[in-house]
Amino acid sequence: MTKKQAQPENKELSDYKQKLFAEAERLVKEEFPRKVIEFDSLLKSQKLSYDRLAEILPDKSLNIPVPDVENEQNGNDEPPLKRKKVVEEEYKKGAPVFAFTSGTVPCNENLAQLMDLVRPKLRDAVEQCNTVKMWITLLIPRIEDGNNFGVGIQEETLSEVRNVESEAASFLDQMSRYFTTRGKLITKIAKYPHVDDYRRAILDMDEKQFINIRLVVLEMRNHFSTLHDMIMKNYEKIKVPRNSNTEHLY
């Protein structure tokens, strides 16, 4: 009977896999517990305490003054048509722009500092989950009939890792969109400075963002805790999903 000869694996690819496996196992055993403690400490710190809300929210004026509303006559005895012609002449020089007479409108510095603190942690979480995802994927054996209980555990764990990776990436995207949305609302206030609803919307948006940052840290702590627990409880099955040696037969 002729035996099938196993194709030798490329040495560079084999070295890459060995390094990946070693790094993934280190992440699961060392980095994931450290992440849980890190996120938990941040969550319980004063930086994310709800007592800071009053300090976090900006002043309602937002450095955009409310201009005085002048009477239409304004003490001017010129006929309306003549006044209109003068205004039209002034606008011929170029399109009107919104002027921030009190200088720039700053972003919410307190929230910006919190996001600068959390963003690198989320970026690391995405990369670490990606490494663990590749580790589990490469450990999945070839497809066979039966004896797939261990493979099912691998796939369930892989699904959880993908979920954590996807949520961390989504949180990063949400933080970037916050500044764009807030900037558009600021221009609305500059255009309609007398409308208090727009000013109140900025306060509500900043409060919501603070709560979102806190929830992000809370969710990432829970995700890493669950992920570490799941992998360690099924560690042997993830590494060796099949007890029989059928996959090694030729």
Disulfide bonds with the S-S distance in Angstrom:
none
